[in-house]
Amino acid sequence: MFKDIFRKTKYVTIQSTPAPKRTTPDGARQEPKAVKKELPDGLWVKCPKCGEVLFIKDLEENARVCTTCTYHFRISARARLALLADENSFEEWDSEILTLDPLEFPGYDEKLLEAQEKAGMIEGALTGRAMIEGIPVVLAFNEANFMMGSMGSVVGEKIARAVERAIDLRLPVVIFSTSGGARMQEGILSLYQMAKTSAALGRLAANHLLYISVLTDPTFGGVTASYASLGDILIAEPNALIGFTGPRVIKQTMRQELPAGAQTAEFNQMHGLIDLIVERAQMRSTLARLLRYHQEGVQHGATV
């Protein structure tokens, strides 16, 4: 169903059954060499968790979740949108905003062009209005294929604008975060987006409108320190890595090892930082149920 919208995955090399043992001219036994076969690009992928070699078509039909161990592969913003929104209900906003190079950072223009080609988007965020099971909602997504979803000035602007429009339209907001953090090529201008998006969400809360934050793999840095952590309800996909900085940096600066699994969604939920862990196949129905509860609460005079 989602064959055309999921990102292509490079082929993997698998090892076939070893050939029968052979004898050399001097009568010695010769161990057979493993025969390797390269499979065509875009047909198979190896699960990084269980090691199972998966047929891409089967993986896509299962929303890019491993059929053996339920590992959640990363998916693009538009693929995630297709899984969530009612058909033909999405109205994209601010698709024309382009990133500049305010600091004239070496090689930044080339990196942007590469990212645009890889992601099929001109920036690392997708925003707009849609329906989920008939319920109107404002949606925003980070795009992992665009410089690992890093938050530059355009990403922050698009998120903030989406929240402001949600206030005007009196609609709830759902943001799917996937990010390595702030975009270093934009320096302090990237860090400003933390305050901008947080302030916009503060105004959303003051207007008693619901914000659901969904954290996917990975959610780190300035995104975690701003809008990803400010939801009225925080949801994560299974085994998503969530934190401010990676374990290697923490070890180098703090001289301490993190506990095993410290930055997984499950660890965060155990320590009260995540409300729900929801598998991808159940995300649409879960969001619809939460949005419906909120909608009914508003109708009866309750506030967030």
N, C-alpha and C positions, 0 to 999 in steps of 0.2 A: 504493500500500500504506500509506503513511504520511500520507495526505491530511488526516486529522482531527487529527493530533498536531503537525503543523508549524505554525509561526506564520504568520498571514496577512501578506502583503506588500502595501504600497500600490501602486496603479496607477502606471504611468509614462506619459509623453506621448511619442509617437513622431511623426516627421514623415513624411507620406505623399508620393507622387510629385507634384512641382509641376504645377500646372495649365498648359495650353498658353499661350503668349504671346498677348497681346491687343493691339489697336490702339485708341488713344484717338480721340475725335472729330476732333482736329486732325491725325491721321495718324501721330502719334508712337508708337513701340513702347512698350508697357507691360510691365514685368517682373512676372510673376505672383507673388503672395504665397504663401508656403508654407502649406499647409492642415494644421492640427493636429487631431489626433483623440485625445480622451481615452478610454482603454480602461477597461473596468469594473474596479472594485476586486477584487483577488484573482485575476486571470487572467494577468497578465504581470508580469515584473520585468526590470530591466536589470542585466546583470552589471557590477559596478563595476570589474572588471579589463579585460575585452576589449570591453565596450560592447554585447555581443549582447543582443537582447531575447528573453527566454526565456519559454516557456509554463510557468506555475506547475505544472501537472500533470506535465509532463516533468521539471521540476526536482525535484519531490518524489519521483518514481519513481527518480531518480538520487541520492537521499539529500542533496538540496540542494547538489549539486556541479555547477558549470557544465558543460554538455555540450559546450561549444566549447573552453574554456581550462582546465578542471578547477579553477577558483576555488572554494574551500570557503566557502559562505555559513555564517553562524552559525546554530546550531540550538538548540532548547530542551533542557533537561535530560531531559525525558520523551521527546522525540524521539530523543535520543541513546541513552537506555536501551532504547527499542524496537529500535534497530539492533543492540544488543549482546547483550542478555540472552535466554536461552531463553524461549520463550513461557510465560507464567503462572508464571515462576519467581521473580519479584521480590517480596520482602517488605520493605515500607517501614518505616523506623524513625523515631521521634521527630517524626512529622508534626504533633504537637499543640503543639510549643514555639513560643510567640509572642514577638515582640520588644517590649520596653518602650521608653520614652523616658527613660533615666536622667538625661540632661543637660537635659531639657526644651528640646531644640533647636527653635528656631522653625520651624514648618511640617513637622517630621519625621513627625508622625502622618499628615498628608495625603499626604506622599510614600510612606509605607508602604502606605496604602490604594490609591494609584495603581499602585504596583508589584505589589501582590497581584492587582489586576484585570488588569493587563497580562500577568503571568506565569502566572496561574492557580495560584499557590502562595502559602502564607502567609509563606514566607521564601526566601532566595536560595540554599538548598542542598537537595539531594535525596540521601538516604542509605538504605542497606538491604543486604540479602543477596540474591544471585541466583546463577544458573548460567550459565556461558558454555561452550557445547558440552559440557554435562554436568559442568563443573568448578565446584565451589562457590567463591564469591568475595564479598568485601564491596566494594560500589561506592559512590562518592560523586561528586556532580556539582555544580558551581556553575551557577546559572541566570543567563544573561546578561540576560534580560528583567526581572530583579529588581534594579533599581538597578545595572546593569552588573556583576552578580556580586560586588558589594563585600562585604568580610568584616566583618560586625558580630559582636556577641557570640553571637547564635544560630547563625550560620554556623559560627563557630569551635567552639561547643559541640557542634553536630551532627557536625562532622568528627572532633573528639576522641572523642566517644562511639562513633562508628562504628569508629574504630581500637581503642578499648578492648574493644569487643565482638569484634572480629576476634581479639584476643589470647585472649579467653576461649574462642572457638570454634576457635582454631588455624586461621584462614583467612587467605589472602593478601588484600591491599588494592589496589584500583585507584581512583585519584582523577583525575577530569577537571576541570582548572582552566580557568576562564574568568572573568577578574576585572579590574576597573580598580584594585583595591587595597583598602586599609582604608576603612571607612565613616566619613567625617568627622563625621557627626552623632552618633557615639558616642565620639568622642575617644579618650582613653587606653584605654577599655574595649575598643575595637576593636583597638588595638595589642597589648593583652594576648593576643589570640587567636593571635598569631604564636608566642609562647612556649608557649601551651597545646597547640596542634596539633603543634609541633615536639617537645615533651616526650613526647606520646603516641606519635609515630612513633619516638622514641628507644627507648621501651619495646617497641614492635613489633620493632625491629631486635634488641634484646637477647633477644627470644624467638625469634630466627631465622626470622621470617616475612617473606615477600616483600611489597614495596611497589613498585608500578608507577605512576609519575606521568605523566599525559598532559596536555600543554600545548596549549591551543587558542587561537584568536584572540579577544580578546587576553588575555595573562596578564601582569599588571603589579603593582607596588607590594608591599604586605605579603604577598600570596599568593605572589608570586615569591620573596620574601625568607624564606618559611617553608616550608610543606608542599609547594609545587609543585616546589621544587628539591631535595627530600630523597629522591627515589626511588632504589631500587636500580637501576632502569632508567628512563631518561627518554625519553619518546616525544613527538613533536610532530606536529601536522597540517601539511601543506605551507603555506608562506608565513605561518604564524601569527606574530603580533607578540609578542615576549617580551622583558621587561626590567623594570627597577625603576621608571624614570620615563621620560616621553616625550622625544623629541629636542628639543622647544622648551624644556622646562625645563632640560635638560642644557646647551643653548646659552646660556641666560640665566645659569646658575650657573657653568659651567665656561669660558664664552667660547670654546667649541670646537664645531665641526661634527662630527657622527658620520659615519663612513664610510658610503657608500651601502649600504643594506640591512642596517645593523648590527644591527637588532633583529628580523630575520626568523629563522625556525626554521633555514633553510639556513645563515645566517651563524653561528648558535650551534652548529650541528653541525660546521661547518668548524673551529671553534675549540675543539672538544672538550666543549661544554657539553650537548649533546644526543646521545643514543645512536642513535636511529632517527627517521626521518621516515616516517610511514605515512599513506597516503591513507585517507579515511573508509571506502571500500568494502572495504579490507583490514584495518580495525582489529579487527573481531571475530575473524577467523582468526589474526591476529598475536598478540592477547592470549591466545587459547586455546592457541596453540603455546608461548608463554612460560610460561603457567601450568602447562601439562603438563610442560614441562622441569623446572620447580621441583618439581612434585608427584613426579615420578620421582626427582629428586635427593634429596628428603626421604626417600622410601622406601628409598633406598640409603645413607642416613646422611649425606648432604652437608648443609651449612648455607649460608645466604646470607652 
